[in-house]
Amino acid sequence: MRRSRAEWSRQIALWRKSGLTARQYATQAGLNAGTLKYWKYALGREARGGSGTKANLPLIEVRSSVRGYDGFEVELSGGRSVRVPVTFDEEALRRLLAVLEVAS
């Protein structure tokens, strides 16, 4: 199920108020913990004036890709996808997505 930016913003606000870990909140809300953390990062970056998903990443959808996998999958235009662990290196992911965007 795709969720809008506004829905993710609402989920992040509810998570922060809950005092739960990402995994605990995601389990209760029926979300993927990795996706929840990703959107916290992306929306926080936008709020701080940095570039977020809308401007730089060719993001179509972020979803849980493998049962039991605590990360997320970024589907790119052109049918490519990248599995990203929760503990990803921000700069390495940015460079990889830039290369893939040029290649599509």
C-alpha positions as CSV (number, residue, x, y, z in Angstrom):
1,M,0.0,0.0,0.0
2,R,1.4,3.4,-1.0
3,R,1.2,6.2,1.6
4,S,1.4,9.8,0.8
5,R,4.0,12.2,2.2
6,A,1.4,13.7,4.5
7,E,0.5,10.2,5.8
8,W,4.2,9.4,6.5
9,S,4.6,12.8,8.2
10,R,1.6,11.9,10.4
11,Q,3.0,8.5,11.2
12,I,6.4,10.0,12.2
13,A,4.6,12.5,14.5
14,L,2.6,9.6,16.1
15,W,5.7,7.5,16.5
16,R,7.6,10.4,18.2
17,K,4.8,10.9,20.6
18,S,4.5,7.2,21.4
19,G,7.9,6.9,23.0
20,L,8.3,3.5,21.3
21,T,11.2,2.2,19.2
22,A,10.8,2.2,15.5
23,R,10.3,-1.6,15.5
24,Q,7.7,-1.5,18.3
25,Y,5.7,1.4,16.7
26,A,5.9,-0.2,13.3
27,T,4.6,-3.5,14.6
28,Q,1.7,-1.8,16.3
29,A,0.9,0.4,13.2
30,G,1.3,-2.4,10.6
31,L,4.3,-0.7,9.0
32,N,7.9,-1.7,8.1
33,A,10.4,-0.4,10.7
34,G,13.0,0.3,8.0
35,T,10.5,2.3,5.9
36,L,9.4,4.3,9.0
37,K,13.1,5.2,9.7
38,Y,13.7,6.1,6.1
39,W,10.8,8.6,6.1
40,K,11.9,10.1,9.4
41,Y,15.2,10.7,7.8
42,A,13.9,12.0,4.5
43,L,11.2,14.3,6.0
44,G,13.7,15.6,8.7
45,R,16.2,16.4,6.0
46,E,13.6,18.4,4.1
47,A,12.6,20.2,7.2
48,R,16.2,21.2,7.8
49,G,16.5,22.6,4.3
50,G,18.4,19.7,2.8
51,S,17.3,17.8,-0.2
52,G,14.7,15.1,0.4
53,T,13.3,12.4,-1.6
54,K,11.2,14.6,-3.8
55,A,14.0,16.7,-5.1
56,N,16.9,14.2,-5.6
57,L,15.8,10.6,-5.3
58,P,13.9,8.9,-8.2
59,L,11.7,7.3,-5.6
60,I,8.5,5.5,-6.7
61,E,7.8,3.5,-3.6
62,V,9.5,2.3,-0.5
63,R,8.2,-1.1,0.8
64,S,9.2,-4.1,2.7
65,S,10.6,-6.5,0.2
66,V,11.5,-9.7,2.1
67,R,9.6,-11.1,5.1
68,G,11.7,-10.7,8.2
69,Y,14.1,-8.2,6.5
70,D,14.5,-5.1,8.7
71,G,15.3,-2.7,5.9
72,F,13.5,-1.2,2.9
73,E,13.5,-1.4,-0.8
74,V,13.7,1.6,-3.1
75,E,12.0,1.1,-6.4
76,L,13.5,3.3,-9.1
77,S,12.1,4.4,-12.4
78,G,12.9,2.0,-15.1
79,G,12.0,-1.0,-13.0
80,R,15.3,-1.1,-10.9
81,S,15.2,-1.6,-7.2
82,V,17.7,-1.3,-4.4
83,R,17.5,-3.1,-1.0
84,V,18.8,-0.9,1.7
85,P,19.5,-2.1,5.3
86,V,18.3,0.0,8.2
87,T,21.9,0.9,9.0
88,F,22.8,2.4,5.6
89,D,25.5,4.9,4.8
90,E,23.7,8.0,3.6
91,E,26.4,9.3,1.3
92,A,27.0,5.9,-0.3
93,L,23.3,5.5,-1.0
94,R,23.1,9.0,-2.4
95,R,25.9,8.3,-4.8
96,L,24.5,4.9,-5.8
97,L,21.1,6.5,-6.6
98,A,22.7,9.3,-8.6
99,V,24.5,6.7,-10.7
100,L,21.4,4.6,-11.2
101,E,19.3,7.7,-12.1
102,V,21.8,8.7,-14.8
103,A,21.9,5.1,-16.1
104,S,18.1,4.9,-16.5
